């Protein structure tokens, strides 16, 4: 559906209601409704839903879709993953933003404990392979993933985990730095 047809449908759906009445019913500012009706802006799904409810129409009718196409599209999320070793470094997210345009950036922090650096336990597949061959020599045990006595004696002790850090401390520091740079 073209943006013109949505604008026309919104104007027709409002019917005899004034902009002030439509604003009172939907909670959407009158100037914003006017922009939608003139095709200057496109309403978000939630806004379109509120307007449809205020006008007493099904949402699918405003969207101009029937059947399966009437279902709202799934929200599109753009996720970037960062490795743990990038902590403390600045990073850039490329965006196409017109000058003077306001955007909202949502940062989602997923904090997981680090995996241990050494394998103290043999894997089940390696143990099964060693028992299937019937060999129990130290070289076959080492090849199968079992630590030998010599390897255990020579292996360095695992490093103590660092003191627990506040996961948001880096974000706070970066935000302070950003605010200081802003004119």
HELIX and SHEET records of a PDB file:
HELIX    1   1 UNK A    3  UNK A   14  1                                  12    
HELIX    2   2 UNK A   19  UNK A   26  1                                   8    
HELIX    3   3 UNK A   30  UNK A   38  1                                   9    
HELIX    4   4 UNK A   45  UNK A   55  1                                  11    
HELIX    5   5 UNK A   59  UNK A   63  1                                   5    
HELIX    6   6 UNK A   67  UNK A   70  5                                   4    
HELIX    7   7 UNK A   84  UNK A   86  5                                   3    
HELIX    8   8 UNK A  124  UNK A  133  1                                  10    
HELIX    9   9 UNK A  138  UNK A  143  1                                   6    
HELIX   10  10 UNK A  149  UNK A  154  1                                   6    
HELIX   11  11 UNK A  169  UNK A  181  1                                  13    
END                                                                             
